[in-house]
Amino acid sequence: MSLLVRKIDNAKWMQNDILNNDTFSVEDVSADAITSLKTSGNALSAWQVAEEAIEDAVLAIVSSHQHLDTIDVVCLDPSSLESNRIRLQSTPGSTPLKDIFGQHIDICDLTYRTLGTVAEQIVHILKEGKVLRYTKGNIKKLLYDAINQGRLQKDELDESLRKRL
Amino acid sequence: MSEKYKLTTQDTGKVKEEPVPSYGQTTLQAGTTHEPVLEDLIDLSDSSGGVSENTLNRRRLRQFKENYTKELLRIICEQDFEYGFDSSADLFVRELMEPNEAVTKEWLNAIYIEQFSDIRVVIGLLQVVSHLQYPEIYPQGPTMALAALSHANSEVRECGIRAFENWGTIESLNILRNVKCTESWMQEYLSQVIKDLEKEFGVQ
């Protein structure tokens, strides 16, 4: 089964108490959480990977960063999005991790309704406690391993990130 | 292209205006008055007849407040921050840190205290200081992050933990070991950061 891995700002989603409120629905999500999704051209960027390769997507995300900040990712279900008439389109991804280059997906043509559907999936993931947090320590290890395996060239990373490794 | 003005490193107490590149829409207003105010006049000279260090420091801090506070607050409120990347506020502050680290830190600390009830500004400032190296921002940065840990807002508290995590010093570890979080998700994060730092320093 494949998944769409997307970075989120967990603290924004936790502004309203998702975890301790059984009746919490997508309509209760804070505006900051929705705007933190940062659509561009009515699309959201994600990496499509197999269930057992989520860390490849995380590596694709963090290897284009300038800082080793902790990040949160959620794994969206592409078939559920498509069954809600949300279009997924393969587009070139921006990452120095060459072997995942072709796995970048845009969640396209988003509207008020379909962005709500994406938000609904995120709320569900958060309620289930399935948001994945990668701390600075985890990120460093992912990057070191990829460099040692030759999957990532250190000099292709942003200079600021290189200095922090 | 818009220009903004910065203090020089010269220890004369005089402000030399020189243009530096601008970030996006950030435009500093250069209409600052450099007339002495009461705080400068209280402690005007030292025994050798020059201007005292205290006077110079007060003057520089006042000039930072006059020249840059409004602009930094505007940048923080308008910027599109994303974890992992430099923000416009990062670039703005780093530019000011270069010639005068000491006054920039004092100035950031002063804004932080004045704006402690404004979540957006407090978070923006914490994100900026957490991206600076520990020795650069010490001791004001860690003090700001410490204050963040007791803020009523959970996002501010998380930013406090993030800052100590980014600095990753033994002092950061000692501080984080004495923090308790009420939210389960944040406590989980805190425990993981402590574990990461313990591993890094080889301590239990």
Interface residues (C-beta under 8 A of the other chain):
Chain A: K7 D9 N10 A11 K12 M14 Q15 L19 K38 I61 V62 S64 H65 Q66 H67 L68 D69 T70 I71 R133 T135 K136 G137 N138 S160
Chain B: D80 E82 Y83 G84 F85 D86 S130 H131 S154 E155 E158 C159 R162 E165 N166 G168 E183 S184 W185 E188 Y189 Q192 V193 K195 D196 L197 K199 E200
